[in-house]
């Protein structure tokens, strides 16, 4: 038990899927897992543990942004002995040919955040995901005949960033898009010698201005969810 998580250690699996939204966590648990148990309700961050095809899986929401992901993934890694976390979320696309609902698997997360400096005393603004987890996800994507782009992501601390230079991160850092949580997750995995991956669905395109409405963001990400679950087996 921690300040933010009330679960017993044995209630949390070694593999955790982390959507941002608690409602999405509830949906995943109810629709995909068997023998589901609510294991955390502190601050409304309802988390669930059950089985998927016989394997114990925990679905734990991260909340929004680097600080929130930083807290929950750190505590799960450090105090609950979680070995691997797969973030499943949404991304704003930087390229015109990225369509709504396309899937992106993150290679490196790039950020201006000082999260890793505060965490470890070291400075890095690019943190990689875990090759082993990525290989499992990409292999499963091939098995299911799903197209997944693999590349870098800009992880921002500011959703309403009016001064954001899209070209800087798209061209100079070869980023496919932007989201707000992967950097903290990868930093914690690096610092604690754990495994982390990030699988994303394109929810809006910053070039074409197309976007998925908030209700569909909550309900229409099944392709990504199933891929992450299958890769967890």
C-alpha positions in Angstrom: 0.0 0.0 0.0 1.2 3.5 -0.9 -0.2 7.0 -0.5 -1.9 6.7 -3.9 -2.6 2.9 -4.2 -4.5 0.9 -1.6 -4.1 -2.5 -3.3 -2.4 -5.4 -1.6 0.8 -6.4 -3.4 -0.7 -9.8 -4.4 -3.6 -8.0 -6.1 -1.4 -6.4 -8.7 0.0 -8.5 -11.6 3.5 -8.5 -12.9 2.2 -7.1 -16.2 0.1 -3.9 -16.2 -1.7 -2.2 -19.0 -2.1 1.5 -18.4 -4.7 3.6 -20.2 -4.9 7.2 -19.1 -8.7 7.3 -18.4 -10.2 5.4 -15.4 -13.3 4.9 -17.5 -11.3 3.2 -20.2 -9.7 1.0 -17.6 -13.1 -0.1 -16.4 -14.2 -0.8 -19.9 -11.2 -2.9 -20.7 -11.6 -4.9 -17.5 -15.3 -5.5 -17.9 -15.1 -6.4 -21.6 -11.8 -8.4 -21.8 -11.0 -9.8 -18.5 -12.5 -12.7 -16.4 -12.7 -12.9 -12.7 -12.4 -9.1 -12.4 -11.6 -7.5 -9.0 -11.5 -3.8 -8.2 -8.1 -3.4 -6.5 -7.8 0.4 -6.2 -10.3 3.3 -5.9 -8.1 6.0 -4.3 -8.7 9.4 -5.9 -11.1 7.7 -8.3 -8.2 5.9 -10.1 -10.1 2.7 -10.3 -7.8 -0.2 -11.2 -8.8 -3.8 -11.9 -7.1 -7.2 -11.9 -8.4 -10.3 -13.7 -7.3 -12.9 -16.2 -7.0 -12.7 -19.9 -6.8 -16.2 -21.5 -5.7 -17.5 -18.2 -3.0 -14.9 -17.5 -3.3 -12.5 -14.6 -3.4 -8.9 -15.8 -3.9 -5.6 -14.0 -5.5 -2.6 -15.8 -4.4 0.6 -13.9 -5.2 4.1 -15.1 -2.3 6.6 -15.2 -4.3 9.8 -15.3 -3.2 12.7 -17.5 0.3 14.0 -17.9 3.9 13.3 -16.9 3.5 13.9 -13.2 0.5 11.5 -12.8 2.1 8.8 -14.9 5.3 9.3 -13.0 3.6 8.7 -9.6 1.6 5.6 -10.6 4.1 3.8 -12.7 6.9 4.5 -10.1 4.8 3.1 -7.3 3.8 0.0 -9.3 7.4 -0.7 -10.3 9.0 0.1 -7.0 6.5 -1.1 -4.4 4.3 -3.6 -6.2 7.1 -5.5 -8.0 5.5 -4.9 -11.4 7.9 -6.0 -14.1 6.4 -4.5 -17.2 3.9 -1.8 -18.1 2.4 -1.1 -21.5 0.8 2.3 -21.8 -2.2 2.3 -24.1 -3.4 5.7 -25.1 -4.0 8.3 -27.8 -1.7 10.5 -29.8 -1.9 13.6 -31.9 -0.4 12.9 -35.3 2.3 15.1 -36.9 2.2 13.6 -40.4 -0.5 14.3 -42.9 -0.7 10.6 -44.0 -1.4 9.4 -40.4 -5.1 8.5 -40.3 -7.5 8.5 -37.4 -7.3 5.1 -35.5 -3.8 4.3 -36.9 -1.6 2.5 -34.4 1.8 3.8 -33.3 4.4 1.9 -31.2 6.8 4.3 -29.5 10.6 3.8 -29.9 11.9 6.9 -28.1 10.0 9.4 -26.1 11.4 12.9 -26.4 10.6 15.7 -23.9 11.7 19.0 -22.6 10.6 17.8 -19.1 13.1 17.7 -16.2 11.4 14.6 -14.8 14.4 12.4 -15.2 16.7 15.0 -13.7 14.6 15.3 -10.6 14.2 11.5 -10.4 17.8 10.5 -10.8 20.1 13.5 -10.8 20.9 12.9 -14.4 19.8 14.8 -17.5 18.2 13.1 -20.5 15.5 14.3 -22.9 15.2 11.1 -24.9 14.4 7.8 -23.3 13.9 4.5 -25.1 11.2 1.9 -24.6 12.0 -1.8 -24.0 13.0 -3.7 -27.1 11.7 -7.0 -25.8 8.2 -5.7 -25.3 8.3 -3.9 -28.6 9.3 -7.1 -30.4 6.3 -8.9 -28.8 3.9 -6.2 -29.8 5.2 -6.0 -33.4 5.2 -9.8 -33.7 1.6 -10.0 -32.6 0.7 -7.1 -35.0 2.1 -9.2 -37.9 0.1 -12.3 -36.6 -3.1 -10.2 -36.6 -2.3 -8.5 -39.9 -2.3 -5.1 -38.3 -0.3 -2.1 -39.5 1.7 -0.5 -36.7 4.1 2.4 -37.2 7.2 2.3 -35.1 8.9 5.6 -34.2 9.6 8.5 -31.9 7.0 10.6 -30.0 7.2 14.0 -28.4 5.9 13.8 -24.8 4.8 17.3 -23.8 4.0 18.7 -20.4 1.5 21.3 -21.8 -1.6 20.3 -23.6 -2.5 23.9 -24.6 0.9 24.8 -25.9 0.3 27.8 -28.2 4.0 28.2 -28.8 4.6 24.6 -29.9 6.8 24.3 -33.0 5.4 21.2 -34.8 8.2 21.3 -37.4 10.9 21.1 -34.7 9.8 17.8 -33.3 8.4 16.3 -36.5 11.5 17.1 -38.6 14.4 17.6 -36.2 13.6 14.6 -33.9 11.6 12.4 -36.4 8.6 12.4 -34.2 5.3 10.8 -35.4 3.2 12.8 -33.0 2.7 14.0 -29.5 1.2 12.7 -26.2 1.8 13.4 -22.5 2.7 10.3 -20.5 5.3 8.0 -22.2 8.4 10.0 -21.1 7.7 9.5 -17.4 6.9 5.8 -17.9 10.1 5.2 -19.8 12.2 7.3 -17.3 10.8 5.2 -14.4 11.5 1.9 -16.2 15.1 3.1 -17.0 15.7 4.2 -13.5 14.3 1.1 -11.8 15.5 -1.5 -14.4 12.0 -2.4 -15.5 10.3 -2.9 -18.9 8.0 -0.4 -20.6 6.2 0.1 -23.9 3.7 2.6 -25.3 1.1 1.7 -27.9 -1.0 4.6 -29.2 -4.0 5.2 -31.4 -4.2 8.4 -33.5 -7.0 10.4 -32.1 -6.4 13.6 -34.0 -4.1 14.9 -36.7 -2.5 18.2 -36.1 -2.0 18.8 -39.9 -5.4 17.9 -41.3 -7.3 18.9 -38.1 -9.3 15.7 -38.1 -10.2 14.3 -34.7 -12.1 11.7 -32.8 -14.7 13.0 -30.4 -14.3 12.4 -26.7 -17.0 9.7 -26.5 -15.3 7.7 -29.3 -11.9 8.2 -27.7 -13.3 6.4 -24.7 -15.1 3.6 -26.6 -13.4 3.0 -30.0 -9.9 1.9 -29.2 -10.5 -1.8 -29.3 -7.9 -2.7 -31.9 -5.1 -1.2 -29.7 -6.4 -2.8 -26.5 -6.6 -6.3 -28.0 -3.2 -6.0 -29.5 -1.7 -5.0 -26.1 -3.5 -7.8 -24.3 -2.4 -10.4 -26.8 1.2 -9.2 -26.6 1.1 -9.6 -22.9 0.6 -13.3 -23.0 
